[in-house]
Structures are given as C-alpha cells and as structure tokens.
C-alpha cells in the first residue's frame, strides 16, 4: 500500500507535467525550479506504471502460490482474481458512466459513433477492461491499464510454470529478445507488453524473499551511499535515454532501484508511511477518476491554480474526495461483500 501511495503521487505529477503540451496555454509557475527541470523529472515519474506492475507481479505470485496446482484450480484462480481486480473498476465505471451521461452525454459521444450495436459492444469491452486489447473506444485513455491488469492475471500462472522448469533467466531473455527478433521494437508507453520485465521482477522478489534478504544486509552508511548514487544515476540515465530506446532498463532496473530506495528511506518514516498507506488504499479510484477532472471536464479549473505543486495537490484532493464518496457508497450497498461471495463461489 505504501508503494501504491508513492506510485499514485508520481502518476499525478507525471500526467500533469510530463511534457509542455500538457499545460500549453496555461501560466504555470515552476518556482523554485525551472520548467525544463520539472518536465524532465515528471517524465521520469513514468516509473509509476512499472511500480504498479511490479506490485501486481509480487501480489499475484503470493496469491497464486499453493492455489494454482492444476488446470482446474488455475482457471478458478484466474476467474476469481479477475473479478476481484475488475470489481473496483466496475464500481467507478458505472458511477462515471451514469454521471457523465446525465450531465454531458459524454459516453454516447464515445461509444455510439458507429451505431447502437457497435456502441453496445464497445461499452461491454470497456466495462470488461478489454478496450485497449481490442482497439475499441474507451471513456478515458488512461484506462488502458485495465487490459494489462487482466492479461497479467493470466500470465502469472504461465510464468510460474515457465520459471519452475526453465528459470527466470530464460524468461527475462525472452522478454528482451523476442520483440527484437520479430522486428516489433518498442511496444509503446501504454502497451502491456512493455512492462513485462517489471511483472517478472515482482514475481522473482516474491518467490525468493529478496526484500527480506536486503533488509538483513549490514553497513548502513555504505548502503546509504550506494542507494543514493544508484538513484541519481538511474534518474539521469532515464532522462538522457528515451524510453523507446531502452525500455527494458526503464521498466526493469531503474524501477527496481526506485522501489528499493523508497522501501529503505521513505516508507519507514512513520507519519509519511501512514499517509502513503491511506493514499494507496484509494490509488485505484484516484487513477480511474483523475483524468476526467484533469483533461475532460475541468482542465481550466485544475491548471488555473497556477503553481505546479498546487495544481497537483488540488487534482489529488478532488480525486481523493470522490474516491472516499465511492468507498462510502460501496460500503452502504454491500458491494464488496457481494464481490467476495462471488469470488469464493468461483474458487469453489
């Protein structure tokens, strides 16, 4: 949850200031930094996506371990995990769909361009988190990650079998080599295959308890120097080398350095830790909601706050407030209880 909290804050800054086009036409104050420095750092904050993917790989491995023992148990686990993951998305989807349709007719403009039948299919695919995979319209572009979440649930049991027989070395080599062998090159910044190194690393760290081993290392001052040198170097390389040229580094080693640094020096500060846990619990709702506020309906309102930090704070606060309301509605309706019952039935 701490890492999710960190990642969602990084995402806020990344989506607001990753390039000059994001705030073009608005007078934004970047003091005490230069505009270019903030844009460069916020570009590095793209690391938020592989952090989420790493957490996914770590968590899914721990969940699948001991449960995916044969074909039937694996199918049941995939079904239950898919419902559990998508249930949070479904709640936000329905509320956003209803609200934006009533007040702005927004979904109709997205789905019905090719008629009602196609619109119904597009709507269903988006609801199931498959719009990115199928190349069909979605209510908001940042929801591409839901396709990744569904595919990763399917891939983890496959990777568990793979690594059990052939080891992680062959898995990482395949992830790096295969796209280049078939001439595909860089999959893209919103392509689920781009982030497979982070998924595999999450599984690796979960399986072998690498975090626990790192925590037992001695020599705090040496670790302090090494961690800070690695962090500065990884940020510098990320900014210097475009992601499309060396994406495996960006979503692999660079992400891992950032995660280890945060575990060592950020997450252990008590007050910050509790705040990050709170943000992490709301991270999915904030991720799903914030783009509607930032780009679709209230862009002028958000960027009108002037200073880049204040812009992000307001965007985060509004998104968090809506997430709290959604959470209250889910508790009032018993939504999560119904989801848990459904998942237990799927698992048998």
Secondary structure, DSSP 8 states (H G I E B T S, - for coil): -HHHHHHHHHHHHHHHHSSGGGGTTS--B-TTS-HHHHHHHHHHTTHHHHHHHHHHHHHHHHHHTTT--SHHHHHHHHHHHHHHHHHHHHHHHHHHHHHHHHHH-HHHHHHGGG-HHHHHHHHHHHHTT-HHHHT---SSGGGGHHHHHHHHHHHHHHHHHHHHHHHHHHHHHHHHHHHHHTT-----TT-GGGGHHHHHHHHHHHHHTHHHHHHT---HHHHHHHHHHHHHHHHHHHHHS-TTTSHHHHHTHHHHHHHHHHHHHTTTSHHHHHHHHHHHHTHHHHHHHHHIIIIII-HHHHHTT-BHHHHHHHHHHHHHHHHHHHHHHHHHHTHHHHHHHHHHHHH-
